[in-house]
Amino acid sequence: MKRAVLALLLLASAEARASAAEVEQRTFALVIGYNGRPPSSTDESIQPLRYADDDALAFFQLQKELGADAVLLTIP
């Protein structure tokens, strides 16, 4: 009887430690959409992007749906 009680106490103790060790996982996303050329670029062959803002918005929405704490930086 004593062994059964001791085994139950050890099992309960191990489970309590495992529960305490579990950490809440959080996901963060910083989404940036910029259509322009790099400000410091002097190369005229670099063309501005056309849909970076739309892609950033779509990715931001996806991250929010997946539960991430997301921030969107773009000008549509």
C-alpha positions as CSV (number, residue, x, y, z in Angstrom):
1,M,0.0,0.0,0.0
2,K,2.8,2.4,0.9
3,R,4.5,1.7,-2.4
4,A,1.3,2.5,-4.4
5,V,0.9,5.8,-2.5
6,L,4.5,6.7,-3.0
7,A,4.3,5.8,-6.8
8,L,1.2,8.0,-7.1
9,L,2.9,10.9,-5.3
10,L,6.0,10.6,-7.5
11,L,3.8,10.5,-10.6
12,A,1.8,13.5,-9.5
13,S,5.0,15.4,-8.7
14,A,6.5,14.6,-12.2
15,E,3.3,15.7,-13.9
16,A,3.1,18.9,-11.9
17,R,6.7,19.7,-13.0
18,A,6.0,19.0,-16.6
19,S,2.9,21.3,-16.5
20,A,4.9,24.1,-14.9
21,A,7.6,23.7,-17.6
22,E,5.2,24.2,-20.4
23,V,5.5,27.8,-21.6
24,E,2.9,29.7,-23.6
25,Q,4.2,30.1,-27.1
26,R,3.5,33.4,-28.8
27,T,4.2,34.4,-32.4
28,F,5.0,37.9,-33.5
29,A,5.2,39.3,-37.1
30,L,6.5,42.6,-38.3
31,V,5.3,42.9,-41.9
32,I,6.7,45.6,-44.1
33,G,5.6,46.4,-47.6
34,Y,7.6,49.1,-49.5
35,N,7.2,49.7,-53.2
36,G,9.9,52.3,-53.7
37,R,13.6,52.0,-54.6
38,P,16.1,51.9,-51.7
39,P,16.6,55.5,-50.7
40,S,20.4,55.3,-50.9
41,S,20.4,53.7,-54.4
42,T,21.8,55.7,-57.3
43,D,21.4,52.8,-59.7
44,E,18.6,53.9,-62.1
45,S,18.2,50.3,-63.4
46,I,16.5,49.3,-60.1
47,Q,12.8,49.7,-60.7
48,P,10.3,50.3,-57.9
49,L,8.1,47.3,-56.9
50,R,4.4,47.3,-57.8
51,Y,2.7,44.9,-55.4
52,A,4.8,44.8,-52.2
53,D,2.1,46.7,-50.3
54,D,-0.6,44.2,-51.4
55,D,1.6,41.2,-50.6
56,A,2.4,42.7,-47.2
57,L,-1.3,43.2,-46.4
58,A,-2.2,39.6,-47.4
59,F,0.7,38.2,-45.3
60,F,-0.4,40.4,-42.4
61,Q,-4.0,39.1,-42.6
62,L,-2.7,35.5,-42.7
63,Q,-0.6,36.0,-39.6
64,K,-3.5,37.5,-37.7
65,E,-5.7,34.5,-38.7
66,L,-3.0,32.2,-37.4
67,G,-3.1,34.0,-34.1
68,A,0.1,36.1,-34.3
69,D,0.6,39.5,-32.7
70,A,1.2,41.3,-36.1
71,V,2.1,44.8,-37.0
72,L,1.8,46.1,-40.6
73,L,4.0,48.9,-41.9
74,T,3.0,50.0,-45.4
75,I,1.2,52.7,-47.4
76,P,-1.4,51.1,-49.6
